[in-house]
Amino acid sequence: MTNEGKVAKKFALYPPKGLMEQLGLKEGQKVRYEVEGGKLVVVLLPDPIDLALNSKKWATTSSKALEELSEKEQSELDA
């Protein structure tokens, strides 16, 4: 997909809405800018909260297990 735009005041860039939707960008989403071979590249940065909530879970725990671990580590610090 090819689109054109302008550099606005204070060097703001406003990609077309269709392009933003195609990339799945949302307002407020963080991006990283890179320059590669004289081209501006915009890299989408994953939202850590979204990753935590929507990624595949690979471990399980319980509040009881966390409490036991916390008590064990605190007793080791006191010793």
C-alpha positions in Angstrom: 0.0 0.0 0.0 1.4 3.4 -1.0 0.2 6.7 0.4 1.4 10.2 0.5 1.2 12.9 3.2 2.8 16.1 4.4 5.0 17.1 7.2 2.8 19.3 9.4 3.8 22.0 12.0 6.4 20.9 14.5 7.3 18.0 12.0 4.2 16.0 12.9 3.4 13.1 10.6 -0.1 11.9 10.1 -0.4 8.6 8.2 -3.8 8.0 6.6 -6.4 6.3 8.7 -6.6 3.3 6.4 -2.9 2.7 6.7 -3.1 3.0 10.5 -6.0 0.5 10.6 -4.2 -1.9 8.3 -1.3 -2.0 10.7 -3.6 -2.4 13.7 -2.4 0.9 15.3 -4.4 2.4 18.1 -4.3 5.9 19.4 -1.7 6.3 22.2 0.2 3.1 21.1 4.0 3.4 21.5 6.2 3.2 18.4 10.0 3.4 17.8 11.4 5.4 14.9 14.4 4.1 13.0 16.2 5.4 9.9 17.3 2.6 7.5 18.8 3.5 4.2 17.4 7.0 4.2 13.9 5.8 5.0 11.9 6.4 8.2 10.7 3.1 9.6 8.1 3.0 12.3 8.2 -0.1 14.6 5.2 -1.0 16.7 6.1 -1.6 20.3 4.1 -4.2 22.2 2.0 -3.0 25.1 3.3 -4.9 28.2 -0.1 -5.1 29.8 -1.7 -6.4 26.6 1.1 -9.0 26.3 0.6 -10.1 30.0 -3.2 -10.5 29.5 -3.3 -12.0 26.1 -0.1 -14.1 25.7 0.0 -17.9 26.2 0.5 -18.7 29.9 3.5 -20.9 30.6 3.4 -21.1 34.4 0.9 -21.3 37.2 1.0 -20.2 40.8 -1.4 -19.3 43.7 -1.5 -16.7 46.3 -0.8 -19.4 48.9 2.4 -20.4 47.1 3.6 -16.8 46.8 2.9 -16.2 50.5 4.9 -19.3 51.4 7.8 -18.3 49.2 7.7 -14.8 50.7 7.8 -16.1 54.3 10.6 -18.4 53.4 12.7 -15.6 51.9 12.0 -13.3 54.8 13.0 -15.9 57.4 16.3 -16.5 55.5 17.0 -12.7 55.6 16.3 -12.7 59.4 18.8 -15.6 60.0 
